Amino acid sequence: VQLVESGGGLVQAGGSLRLSCAVSGTIFSLNAMGWYRQPPGKQRELVAQISTGGRTNYADSVKGRATISRDNAKSTVYLQMNSLLSEDTADYYCHAVQSYSGMEYWGRGTLVTVSS
């Protein structure tokens, strides 16, 4: 199973970006997907999750600013983030949980840097 993130980079505070995670080697539609992030010097934390049925869950810190979505036909999950803050600076990781096995997989991450 491979998860490959893209879309990170340098963005100004108040700006927007969309992260993508392309998944292969698994039945994508049967995986719950999530985005986590790890700010510099801090622990990894949940950003957003989307179930196989499309239900979403967000960390309080991004509610109203982030939207997670999935395209099962493209085996891709997205994270749209708006009104970016300097505290959104982090490595962002894609996460998958196979609903039929419970196995979990992680991508290698993509760095988002928000300049103030």
GIURWO-V126706 format. One record per backbone hydrogen bond with DSSP energy under -1.0 kcal/mol. NH is the residue of the N-H (numbers start at 1). CO is the residue of the C=O. E is the energy in kcal/mol with one decimal. If there is no record, write none. Layout:
NH;CO;E  NH;CO;E
This chain:
2;24;-2.4  4;22;-2.4  6;20;-2.2  11;113;-2.7  13;115;-2.9  14;84;-2.8  15;12;-2.2  17;81;-2.1  19;79;-2.9  20;6;-2.6  21;77;-1.9  22;4;-2.4  23;75;-2.9  24;2;-2.3  28;26;-1.4  30;27;-2.2  31;28;-2.2  32;97;-2.4  33;50;-2.6  34;95;-2.4  35;48;-2.9  36;93;-2.8  37;45;-2.7  38;91;-2.3  42;39;-2.2  45;37;-3.1  47;35;-2.9  48;35;-1.8  49;57;-2.5  50;33;-3.0  51;55;-2.7  54;51;-1.3  57;49;-1.9  59;47;-2.5  62;59;-1.7  63;59;-1.1  65;62;-2.6  66;62;-1.5  67;80;-2.4  69;78;-1.7  71;76;-2.9  76;71;-1.8  77;21;-2.0  78;69;-3.1  79;19;-2.3  80;67;-3.0  81;17;-2.9  82;65;-2.9  84;15;-2.3  88;85;-2.1  89;86;-1.7  90;112;-2.0  91;38;-1.9  92;110;-3.1  93;36;-3.1  95;34;-2.6  96;105;-2.4  97;32;-2.4  98;103;-2.7  99;30;-2.9  102;98;-2.8  105;96;-2.3  107;94;-2.2  110;92;-2.0  112;90;-2.9  113;9;-2.7  115;11;-2.5
